[in-house]
Amino acid sequence: MKVVVIQGPNLNMLGVREQGIYGQMKLEDIHAQMKAFAQQQGLEIEFFQSNLEGEIVDRIQECVGDADGIIINPAAYTHTSVAIRDAIAAVQIPTIEVHLSNIYAREEFRQKSYIAPVCAGQISGMGPFGYHLAMVGITQILNELKMMKEAQQKAQQQG
């Protein structure tokens, strides 16, 4: 099973930008922790970061037939991008939205997510640990889907 992690604008600046909000951990360090967890779970993992909305939409679309799950931090596009929302809805791949900060405790314009309604879940405000929680969540979702598919195949063989 393969998980694609998609990171939105300015996340390449983690560890440098607004450390009081986003912390000191760099994106590469978060990805290293996620990769270690994926290896323990027998998952393939791939990382993608872009500051450009269209590139993020393209990467989501490229997941069709290539990925079983998506973890996305759309960053500022969370609050503005119907295009990213529509791409996630279109691919029908289990997706978990992650935010380092608690978007509901921030400015009013950050408290609305266009992305959350088309995701399996959202993790907000847990800092870098939120990515670990997303890995646990997507692993559980993918295992449940795999078990359901195997049960359906078994029922078809018997019936």
C-alpha positions as CSV (number, residue, x, y, z in Angstrom):
1,M,0.0,0.0,0.0
2,K,1.2,3.5,-0.9
3,V,0.6,6.8,0.8
4,V,1.3,10.1,-0.8
5,V,2.0,13.1,1.5
6,I,1.2,16.5,-0.1
7,Q,2.5,19.6,1.5
8,G,1.2,23.1,0.5
9,P,2.6,26.6,0.4
10,N,5.3,27.8,2.8
11,L,5.7,24.4,4.5
12,N,9.2,24.2,2.9
13,M,10.0,27.1,5.3
14,L,9.2,25.1,8.5
15,G,11.7,25.6,11.2
16,V,12.3,29.1,9.9
17,R,8.9,30.8,9.6
18,E,6.8,31.8,12.6
19,Q,8.3,29.3,15.0
20,G,5.8,30.4,17.8
21,I,3.0,29.0,15.6
22,Y,4.6,26.2,13.5
23,G,7.5,25.1,15.8
24,Q,11.2,24.5,15.1
25,M,11.0,21.2,13.3
26,K,11.9,21.3,9.6
27,L,9.8,19.6,7.0
28,E,12.6,17.1,6.2
29,D,12.5,16.0,9.9
30,I,8.8,15.5,9.8
31,H,9.1,13.5,6.6
32,A,11.9,11.3,8.1
33,Q,9.7,10.4,11.1
34,M,6.8,9.6,8.7
35,K,9.1,7.5,6.6
36,A,10.3,5.5,9.6
37,F,6.7,4.8,10.6
38,A,5.7,3.8,7.1
39,Q,8.6,1.3,7.0
40,Q,7.5,-0.2,10.3
41,Q,4.0,-0.6,8.8
42,G,5.2,-2.0,5.5
43,L,3.8,1.1,3.6
44,E,5.4,2.8,0.7
45,I,5.5,6.6,1.2
46,E,6.1,9.5,-1.2
47,F,6.5,13.2,-0.4
48,F,5.5,16.2,-2.5
49,Q,5.6,19.9,-1.6
50,S,4.6,22.9,-3.7
51,N,3.8,26.5,-3.3
52,L,1.6,26.4,-6.4
53,E,-2.1,25.4,-6.3
54,G,-2.2,23.8,-9.8
55,E,0.8,21.6,-9.0
56,I,-1.0,20.3,-5.9
57,V,-4.1,19.6,-7.9
58,D,-2.0,17.8,-10.5
59,R,-0.3,15.7,-7.8
60,I,-3.6,14.7,-6.3
61,Q,-4.9,13.6,-9.7
62,E,-1.7,11.6,-10.3
63,C,-2.6,9.5,-7.2
64,V,-5.3,7.7,-9.2
65,G,-4.0,4.2,-9.8
66,D,-0.8,5.1,-8.0
67,A,-1.7,5.6,-4.3
68,D,-4.0,4.1,-1.8
69,G,-4.1,7.0,0.6
70,I,-3.3,10.7,0.8
71,I,-2.2,12.9,3.7
72,I,-2.4,16.6,2.8
73,N,-1.5,19.8,4.5
74,P,-2.9,22.3,2.1
75,A,-1.7,25.1,4.3
76,A,-3.1,28.5,3.2
77,Y,-5.0,26.8,0.4
78,T,-7.2,25.1,3.1
79,H,-9.2,28.3,3.3
80,T,-9.3,29.3,-0.3
81,S,-9.0,26.4,-2.7
82,V,-12.1,24.9,-4.3
83,A,-9.8,23.4,-6.9
84,I,-7.9,21.2,-4.3
85,R,-11.2,20.3,-2.7
86,D,-12.6,19.2,-6.0
87,A,-9.5,17.2,-6.9
88,I,-9.7,15.3,-3.6
89,A,-13.4,14.6,-4.1
90,A,-12.7,13.5,-7.7
91,V,-10.0,10.9,-7.0
92,Q,-12.0,9.1,-4.3
93,I,-8.8,8.1,-2.4
94,P,-9.0,8.2,1.4
95,T,-7.4,11.5,2.5
96,I,-6.5,13.0,5.9
97,E,-6.0,16.7,6.2
98,V,-3.3,17.8,8.7
99,H,-2.5,21.2,10.2
100,L,0.4,21.9,12.6
101,S,-1.5,24.8,14.3
102,N,-5.1,24.7,15.6
103,I,-6.8,26.5,12.7
104,Y,-9.9,26.9,14.9
105,A,-8.0,29.0,17.5
106,R,-6.5,31.4,14.9
107,E,-7.8,34.2,12.8
108,E,-11.4,33.9,11.6
109,F,-10.5,33.5,8.0
110,R,-8.4,30.4,8.9
111,Q,-11.2,28.7,10.7
112,K,-13.0,27.5,7.5
113,S,-11.6,24.5,5.7
114,Y,-12.8,23.9,2.1
115,I,-10.9,20.6,2.3
116,A,-12.2,18.9,5.4
117,P,-15.6,17.9,4.1
118,V,-14.1,15.7,1.4
119,C,-11.6,14.1,3.7
120,A,-11.9,11.0,5.9
121,G,-10.7,13.2,8.8
122,Q,-8.8,16.2,9.9
123,I,-6.0,16.6,12.5
124,S,-5.4,20.2,13.7
125,G,-3.2,21.7,16.4
126,M,-1.0,18.8,17.3
127,G,2.2,20.2,15.8
128,P,4.5,17.7,14.0
129,F,2.8,14.9,16.0
130,G,-0.3,15.5,13.9
131,Y,1.5,13.9,11.0
132,H,2.2,10.7,13.0
133,L,-1.5,10.6,14.0
134,A,-2.4,11.0,10.3
135,M,-0.1,8.0,9.5
136,V,-1.9,5.9,12.2
137,G,-5.3,7.0,10.8
138,I,-4.5,6.4,7.2
139,T,-3.0,3.0,8.0
140,Q,-6.2,2.0,9.9
141,I,-8.4,3.2,7.0
142,L,-6.4,1.3,4.4
143,N,-6.3,-1.9,6.5
144,E,-10.1,-1.7,7.0
145,L,-10.6,-1.2,3.2
146,K,-8.3,-4.1,2.4
147,M,-10.1,-6.4,4.8
148,M,-13.5,-5.4,3.3
149,K,-12.2,-6.0,-0.2
150,E,-10.9,-9.5,0.8
151,A,-14.2,-10.3,2.5
152,Q,-16.1,-9.3,-0.7
153,Q,-13.8,-11.4,-2.9
154,K,-14.2,-14.4,-0.5
155,A,-18.0,-14.0,-0.6
156,Q,-18.0,-13.9,-4.4
157,Q,-15.9,-17.0,-4.6
158,Q,-18.3,-18.9,-2.3
159,G,-21.4,-17.6,-3.9
